[in-house]
Amino acid sequence: MKMKKTDIGVVAFMYAVCAFFYVYSFDLSESSKSYPLFTITLLFGLTTLYLVQMILAAKKFGVESGADTVFEGFRPKQFLLAVVLTAVYVVLINALGFFTATTLFMIASFVYLKVPVLHSVIALVAMDLLIYLAFVLFLGVRLPAGILI
């Protein structure tokens, strides 16, 4: 597999994301820094592994542009719907609360993507449970409760 030049932009973007969050982690208290720093370190490490893989592929197979395949299969209607659903989700978080808005967002996404009902229910319950256990119980994060509920 040849290395694509477009992947260099992905790696640069991921390093910028790591740097951004690392800088903002200084504003956190010492007790709150451990999880964000772990996540940033993990993301940095995975990005570095991807960079090494790209370099090895470039040496072994060469380099190609990749620009011709970046938007291959792109569906503007699908993209626009995802943007609109995400914007509605962000507004609903404040109005209905995090869990209610997330549940509605996931249901709308599953219906649009025609995911089987059983798979949708399993994913929905698993995500809500995982978010509750990880953020509310384990990390003690207060998620938005909502104005209406």
C-alpha positions, 0 to 999 in steps of 0.5 A, a space after each residue: 500500500 502506497 503512502 498518500 500525501 493527503 495522510 500527512 495532513 491528517 497526521 499534522 491535524 492530529 498533532 495539532 489536536 494533541 497540542 491544543 488539548 495539552 495546552 488547555 489541560 494546564 487550566 485543570 486542577 492536578 486531580 483532574 489532569 490524569 484522564 485528559 493527559 492519558 487520552 492525549 498521550 494515547 492519541 499522540 502515540 497512535 498518531 506517531 505509530 501511524 506516521 511511522 507506518 506511513 514512512 515505512 510504506 513510503 520507503 517500501 511502496 512509494 508515495 501517491 497523491 491520494 487527492 483523487 480518492 479523498 472525496 470518492 463516494 462523497 454524498 452531499 445529502 448525507 453530509 448535510 443531514 449529519 451536520 443538521 442532526 449534529 446542530 440540532 443535537 447540540 441545541 437539544 442538549 441544553 433543552 432536554 439534557 445530555 442523555 435524552 438528547 443523545 438518545 434522540 440523536 442516536 435514534 434519528 441516526 439509526 433510522 436514517 442509516 437503516 440499522 436493524 432495530 435490535 442492533 439499534 437498541 443494543 447500541 443505544 443501551 450500551 452507549 447510555 450505560 457506558 457514558 453513565 458509568 464512565 463519566 457520571 460514576 467513575 469520573 464524577 462529571 456533571 452532564 447537562 440536565 436540561 431546562 425542560 426535563 
